[in-house]
Amino acid sequence: MNSYSIIQVFCVVIFSFLGLKVFRSLRKSDTRSKKVANRRGRKRRVSASVSSSVKTTTTTVGVEGKNDNDLSHVRFDELGLDPRLLRGIEDAGFKFCTPIQARSLPSLLRNEDIAGQAQTGTGKTAAYLLATMHRLFKGSDRGNIPTTRLQASPRALILAPTRELAIQIKKDADVLGTYTGFKLALIYGGVDYEKQRKILQTGADIIIGTPGRIIDFYKQNVFSLNYIEALVLDEADRMFDLGFIKDLRFLLRRMPHPSKRLNMLYSATLSHRVNELAYEYMNTPKLVEIVSETRAASKISQVLYHVSSDEKISLLVGLLNAQKPFRTIIFANTKRVVSLLVAYLNCNGYQARALSGDVEQAKRQRLIDDFKIGKIDVVVATDVAARGLHIPDVTHVVNYDLPNQCEDYVHRIGRTARAGASGDAISLACEEYVFSLQSIEEYIGHKILVEQVNECLLPDLIKPVFKDRKYPKHRKNH
């Protein structure tokens, strides 16, 4: 072996030795970093648990294996409500509170502000209506309001994001407040402008409505906000989605200080922005969260069909034929598809009507009333009907299109299985909207049962004469 070969072997040995040392040092460094990360993670978990235990204003109720609609053991007549309210509760057929009512009403009756979260259809409306009316009975007397402002000085304001929800709140308030003597004013856009003005001018104790029309009357000095004793923000997260936050701030800044009124905020979801609004305009609200194992009500049977876009309408009619639902709401993502489905259903044996944002309010309300009394079998709707509508005995909800927002899925299927009943939710996943499925299942916390599409579920249909509506280019994004 020559000297050159010996040098080569020597270099290989040296570099191998150095490489081994570097590898060992890196491995030790990685081990140390993992230990540090674990220690930091433990510290974060400990600090998080400590901080959560410090938040004594938060009440979280786990409803294991139960639907939020299930009743608690708390009776309404044990809460100390005014006897006139108890008579209205008896007429409504209520005896025991739902979990959200049982957890929030005792605090509200002690004049403590509440930010409440629970699934849709769990009794939030009754909770804040009872608390509002009880506050008006026990709060300042109307004689303290100057007589010059008597006809235009409401004592409570209940704000809702949609007309349909405002109308439903008013109906519930009429029942619960039958024996109270309070005058209620329902204020929302689209109808009865002068009639609503006269109602306000002749005196209203409680205003229920949407922000836009209420602000319109306020700016005309039809009423004053100086004597508001109770404030309710219903579906506050939806207020943000619909762009009402500026309107809310406009009204809230013109009311008495939060410490001088009872403030209630209820929603199906309490996001960070909603909580920020609560702490800015409420008096240290107590958070009441009713949390179940799944976000969707447990009494809703959920199934999913994978289907091509070409076969969706045929499958929809086939499922209706097979299941023979008593009352059905079908959701689509666009007004064009809503109109198309209504045309197909009416040609194939069903009484169907469309419910979307461009339907006039008077017609919309007649449609809802006809649906409630059974004149209409099926309502096909956009997400305008996903919240706030309480229509009894809706047996089936169909997501013809999967929604783009996972929260909307929960609100849509929440139109069935209300007030403790059971219901069915059917979703059709086509190639256009199937991409929403993963986020929906992650949000609700479980996989949706998949059913197979059989040939018997794909009947031949009578094709309607459907004129596709063309929208101007400048309106395509609206």
FENRA-V904282 format. One record per residue. N is the residue number from 1. PHI is phi in radians with two decimals (NA if undefined). OMEGA is omega in whole degrees, 0 to 359 (999 if undefined). D_FIRST is the distance of its C-alpha to the first C-alpha in whole Angstrom. Layout:
BEGIN
N&PHI&OMEGA&D_FIRST / N&PHI&OMEGA&D_FIRST
END
This chain:
BEGIN
1&NA&182&0 / 2&-1.40&184&4 / 3&-1.15&180&7 / 4&-1.15&179&8 / 5&-1.15&180&6 / 6&-1.11&179&7 / 7&-1.13&179&10 / 8&-1.06&180&11 / 9&-1.08&180&11 / 10&-1.07&179&13 / 11&-1.14&179&15 / 12&-1.08&180&16 / 13&-1.10&181&17 / 14&-1.09&181&19 / 15&-1.15&177&21 / 16&-1.11&179&21 / 17&-1.09&179&23 / 18&-1.14&178&25 / 19&-1.09&179&26 / 20&-1.11&178&27 / 21&-1.11&179&29 / 22&-1.10&180&31 / 23&-1.06&180&32 / 24&-1.14&180&33 / 25&-1.16&177&35 / 26&-1.13&180&36 / 27&-1.13&178&38 / 28&-1.12&180&39 / 29&-1.11&179&41 / 30&-1.15&179&42 / 31&-1.11&179&44 / 32&-1.10&180&45 / 33&-1.13&178&47 / 34&-1.15&179&48 / 35&-1.11&178&50 / 36&-1.09&180&51 / 37&-1.08&179&53 / 38&-1.12&178&54 / 39&-1.09&179&56 / 40&-1.12&179&57 / 41&-1.10&178&58 / 42&-1.12&179&60 / 43&-1.10&180&62 / 44&-1.13&180&63 / 45&-1.16&180&64 / 46&-1.15&181&66 / 47&-1.12&179&67 / 48&-1.14&180&69 / 49&-1.18&178&70 / 50&-1.16&181&72 / 51&-1.12&180&73 / 52&-1.18&179&74 / 53&-1.26&180&76 / 54&-1.33&183&78 / 55&-1.31&183&79 / 56&-1.26&180&83 / 57&-1.48&182&84 / 58&-1.84&176&82 / 59&-2.06&180&83 / 60&-1.98&182&81 / 61&-1.97&176&83 / 62&-1.54&179&80 / 63&-1.82&186&82 / 64&-1.45&178&80 / 65&1.25&181&81 / 66&-2.15&172&84 / 67&-1.53&178&85 / 68&-1.08&179&87 / 69&-1.30&180&90 / 70&-1.06&185&90 / 71&-1.43&175&93 / 72&-1.55&177&93 / 73&-1.67&181&95 / 74&-1.56&179&97 / 75&-1.61&179&100 / 76&-1.09&183&102 / 77&-1.33&176&105 / 78&-1.70&188&103 / 79&-1.58&182&101 / 80&1.46&177&105 / 81&-1.21&177&105 / 82&-1.01&181&108 / 83&-0.97&178&111 / 84&-1.14&176&111 / 85&-1.28&179&108 / 86&-1.11&177&108 / 87&-1.16&177&111 / 88&-1.15&177&108 / 89&-1.12&179&106 / 90&-1.13&178&108 / 91&-1.09&179&109 / 92&-1.33&178&105 / 93&1.49&181&105 / 94&-1.69&173&102 / 95&-2.22&182&102 / 96&-1.90&180&99 / 97&-1.35&166&96 / 98&-1.33&181&93 / 99&-0.97&181&90 / 100&-1.18&177&90 / 101&-1.23&182&93 / 102&-1.15&183&93 / 103&-1.50&185&90 / 104&-1.75&185&92 / 105&-1.07&179&96 / 106&-0.99&178&96 / 107&-1.20&180&94 / 108&-1.10&180&96 / 109&-1.24&172&99 / 110&-1.68&180&98 / 111&1.11&174&98 / 112&-1.75&180&94 / 113&-1.17&183&92 / 114&-2.31&164&90 / 115&-2.01&188&87 / 116&-1.92&177&87 / 117&-2.23&175&84 / 118&-2.81&179&85 / 119&-1.09&179&85 / 120&-1.14&177&87 / 121&1.36&184&91 / 122&-1.96&175&90 / 123&1.71&179&94 / 124&-1.10&183&92 / 125&-1.06&180&95 / 126&-1.08&181&98 / 127&-1.07&184&96 / 128&-1.35&176&97 / 129&-1.17&179&100 / 130&-1.10&180&101 / 131&-1.14&180&100 / 132&-1.11&182&101 / 133&-1.17&177&105 / 134&-1.11&179&105 / 135&-1.09&180&104 / 136&-1.16&175&107 / 137&-1.19&187&109 / 138&-1.64&183&108 / 139&-1.44&182&107 / 140&-1.11&180&109 / 141&-1.33&181&112 / 142&-1.12&178&113 / 143&-1.18&178&116 / 144&-1.33&180&114 / 145&-1.44&180&113 / 146&-0.95&183&115 / 147&-1.11&180&118 / 148&-1.21&180&117 / 149&-1.97&189&114 / 150&-1.05&185&115 / 151&-1.42&184&115 / 152&-2.36&183&111 / 153&-2.33&178&109 / 154&-1.12&183&107 / 155&-1.84&179&106 / 156&-2.55&180&103 / 157&-2.32&178&100 / 158&-2.06&184&98 / 159&-1.88&180&95 / 160&-2.27&183&94 / 161&-1.37&184&91 / 162&-2.26&179&93 / 163&-1.08&182&97 / 164&-1.06&179&96 / 165&-1.17&178&95 / 166&-1.05&179&98 / 167&-1.10&180&101 / 168&-1.15&178&99 / 169&-1.09&179&99 / 170&-1.05&180&103 / 171&-1.12&178&104 / 172&-1.13&180&102 / 173&-1.15&178&104 / 174&-1.07&181&107 / 175&-1.27&184&107 / 176&-1.20&182&106 / 177&-1.77&184&108 / 178&-0.96&187&111 / 179&-1.84&184&113 / 180&-1.54&184&112 / 181&1.42&179&114 / 182&-1.28&176&111 / 183&-1.64&183&111 / 184&-1.92&177&108 / 185&-2.14&177&107 / 186&-1.72&187&105 / 187&-2.18&176&103 / 188&-2.70&186&101 / 189&-1.37&173&100 / 190&1.79&183&102 / 191&-2.57&163&105 / 192&0.90&184&108 / 193&-1.07&183&108 / 194&-1.19&178&112 / 195&-1.11&179&112 / 196&-1.15&178&109 / 197&-1.06&181&110 / 198&-1.14&178&114 / 199&-1.06&179&112 / 200&-1.15&183&110 / 201&-1.18&180&114 / 202&-1.45&175&116 / 203&1.89&177&113 / 204&-2.48&178&110 / 205&-1.35&184&109 / 206&-2.23&174&105 / 207&-1.78&177&104 / 208&-2.11&180&101 / 209&3.08&179&99 / 210&-1.70&188&97 / 211&-1.06&187&96 / 212&-1.03&182&97 / 213&-1.19&179&100 / 214&-1.11&178&101 / 215&-1.11&178&99 / 216&-1.00&179&102 / 217&-1.20&180&105 / 218&-1.11&181&104 / 219&-1.15&176&103 / 220&-1.57&179&107 / 221&1.07&177&108 / 222&-1.26&178&109 / 223&-2.57&180&108 / 224&-2.03&176&106 / 225&-1.82&187&103 / 226&-1.27&186&105 / 227&-2.12&179&106 / 228&-1.22&179&103 / 229&-1.84&181&102 / 230&-2.51&180&100 / 231&-2.25&177&97 / 232&-2.22&170&95 / 233&-1.97&182&92 / 234&-1.74&183&91 / 235&0.90&185&88 / 236&-1.09&179&87 / 237&-1.13&177&83 / 238&-1.20&175&85 / 239&-1.01&178&87 / 240&-1.15&183&84 / 241&-1.04&183&83 / 242&-1.62&174&86 / 243&1.35&182&86 / 244&-1.61&189&89 / 245&-1.10&179&87 / 246&-1.15&177&89 / 247&-1.12&179&92 / 248&-1.08&180&91 / 249&-1.09&178&91 / 250&-1.03&182&94 / 251&-1.28&184&96 / 252&-1.12&181&94 / 253&-1.29&182&95 / 254&-1.85&178&98 / 255&-1.72&174&99 / 256&-1.03&180&100 / 257&-0.96&181&97 / 258&-0.90&180&95 / 259&-1.23&182&96 / 260&-1.76&179&100 / 261&-2.51&175&99 / 262&-1.62&185&97 / 263&-2.02&181&94 / 264&-2.30&177&93 / 265&-2.25&180&90 / 266&-2.20&180&89 / 267&-2.84&175&86 / 268&-1.32&177&84 / 269&-2.40&178&81 / 270&-1.92&180&80 / 271&-1.44&180&78 / 272&-1.10&181&77 / 273&-1.21&177&79 / 274&-1.18&178&82 / 275&-1.10&177&81 / 276&-1.09&177&81 / 277&-1.09&181&85 / 278&-1.08&184&86 / 279&-1.30&179&85 / 280&-1.39&187&86 / 281&-2.09&178&90 / 282&-2.14&185&90 / 283&-1.74&182&91 / 284&0.79&186&88 / 285&-1.16&173&88 / 286&-1.53&180&87 / 287&-1.50&178&84 / 288&-2.13&182&85 / 289&-2.07&175&83 / 290&-1.77&187&83 / 291&-1.94&176&80 / 292&-1.84&182&80 / 293&-1.14&176&77 / 294&-2.23&181&77 / 295&-1.24&178&78 / 296&-1.49&181&80 / 297&-1.02&186&83 / 298&-1.23&181&83 / 299&-1.54&175&86 / 300&-1.71&175&84 / 301&-1.48&185&83 / 302&-1.91&176&80 / 303&-2.34&184&79 / 304&-2.34&175&77 / 305&-2.11&172&77 / 306&-1.53&187&74 / 307&-2.59&176&76 / 308&-1.35&181&76 / 309&-1.05&182&78 / 310&-1.20&184&80 / 311&-1.86&186&81 / 312&-1.10&183&82 / 313&-1.14&179&85 / 314&-1.09&178&86 / 315&-1.14&179&84 / 316&-1.02&180&86 / 317&-1.14&179&89 / 318&-1.09&178&88 / 319&-1.18&177&87 / 320&-1.12&179&91 / 321&-1.13&184&92 / 322&-1.34&186&90 / 323&-1.61&178&91 / 324&0.83&182&94 / 325&-1.20&180&94 / 326&-1.35&182&97 / 327&-2.62&190&96 / 328&-2.27&170&92 / 329&-2.03&179&91 / 330&-1.95&181&88 / 331&-1.89&173&86 / 332&-2.24&186&84 / 333&-1.50&182&82 / 334&-2.29&179&84 / 335&-1.15&179&88 / 336&-1.09&180&88 / 337&-1.18&176&86 / 338&-1.00&180&89 / 339&-1.11&180&92 / 340&-1.12&181&90 / 341&-1.14&178&90 / 342&-1.06&180&94 / 343&-1.09&179&95 / 344&-1.13&182&93 / 345&-1.11&180&94 / 346&-1.17&178&98 / 347&-1.45&186&97 / 348&-2.18&166&96 / 349&1.70&181&99 / 350&-2.15&173&98 / 351&-1.60&185&100 / 352&-2.14&177&97 / 353&-2.37&182&97 / 354&-1.71&176&95 / 355&-2.29&181&94 / 356&-2.53&187&92 / 357&-1.16&183&92 / 358&-1.60&174&95 / 359&-1.39&181&97 / 360&-1.01&187&100 / 361&-1.04&180&101 / 362&-1.10&178&104 / 363&-1.16&180&103 / 364&-1.08&181&100 / 365&-1.22&176&102 / 366&-1.09&179&104 / 367&-1.07&180&101 / 368&-1.10&179&100 / 369&-1.12&179&103 / 370&-1.13&179&104 / 371&-1.16&181&100 / 372&-1.15&183&102 / 373&-1.60&173&105 / 374&1.65&177&103 / 375&-1.26&180&104 / 376&-2.12&180&101 / 377&-1.42&190&98 / 378&-2.35&170&95 / 379&-1.97&177&94 / 380&-1.86&192&91 / 381&-2.41&164&90 / 382&-1.53&185&87 / 383&-1.22&175&86 / 384&-1.06&182&89 / 385&-1.76&186&90 / 386&-1.32&182&87 / 387&-2.26&169&89 / 388&1.51&181&92 / 389&-1.56&173&94 / 390&-1.94&179&95 / 391&-1.95&184&97 / 392&-1.16&172&98 / 393&1.12&169&97 / 394&-1.32&186&94 / 395&-1.53&184&92 / 396&-2.37&168&89 / 397&-2.13&181&87 / 398&-2.08&171&85 / 399&-1.56&177&82 / 400&-1.08&171&83 / 401&-1.99&172&80 / 402&-1.15&182&77 / 403&-1.21&178&78 / 404&-1.32&179&75 / 405&-1.79&184&76 / 406&-1.12&177&75 / 407&-1.09&181&78 / 408&-1.14&177&80 / 409&-1.07&181&79 / 410&-1.13&181&81 / 411&-1.19&178&84 / 412&-1.11&185&85 / 413&-1.23&176&84 / 414&-1.23&175&86 / 415&-1.27&175&89 / 416&-1.95&180&90 / 417&0.98&180&90 / 418&-1.68&178&92 / 419&0.95&174&94 / 420&1.54&180&92 / 421&-1.38&175&93 / 422&-1.91&181&90 / 423&-2.88&181&89 / 424&-2.12&176&86 / 425&-2.14&182&84 / 426&-2.00&180&82 / 427&-2.15&178&80 / 428&-1.92&183&79 / 429&-1.84&178&75 / 430&-1.76&184&75 / 431&-1.15&182&72 / 432&-1.41&187&73 / 433&-2.05&182&74 / 434&-1.14&181&71 / 435&-1.16&177&69 / 436&-1.41&189&71 / 437&-1.10&183&71 / 438&-1.07&180&68 / 439&-1.17&178&69 / 440&-1.13&181&72 / 441&-1.17&176&71 / 442&-1.15&182&69 / 443&-1.22&182&72 / 444&-1.45&173&74 / 445&1.51&178&72 / 446&-2.83&176&71 / 447&-1.36&176&71 / 448&-1.52&181&74 / 449&-1.05&181&75 / 450&-1.74&176&74 / 451&-1.89&180&77 / 452&-1.47&178&76 / 453&-1.58&178&79 / 454&-1.69&181&81 / 455&-1.06&181&83 / 456&-1.19&178&86 / 457&-1.60&181&85 / 458&-2.14&182&85 / 459&-1.27&172&89 / 460&-1.31&186&90 / 461&-1.97&171&92 / 462&-1.38&183&94 / 463&-1.51&182&93 / 464&-1.40&171&95 / 465&-1.48&186&96 / 466&-2.11&178&94 / 467&-1.64&181&94 / 468&-1.25&182&91 / 469&-1.32&179&92 / 470&-1.75&178&90 / 471&-1.76&176&89 / 472&-1.04&183&89 / 473&-0.99&183&86 / 474&-1.27&180&87 / 475&-1.85&186&87 / 476&-1.11&183&84 / 477&-1.59&183&82 / 478&-1.83&999&85
END
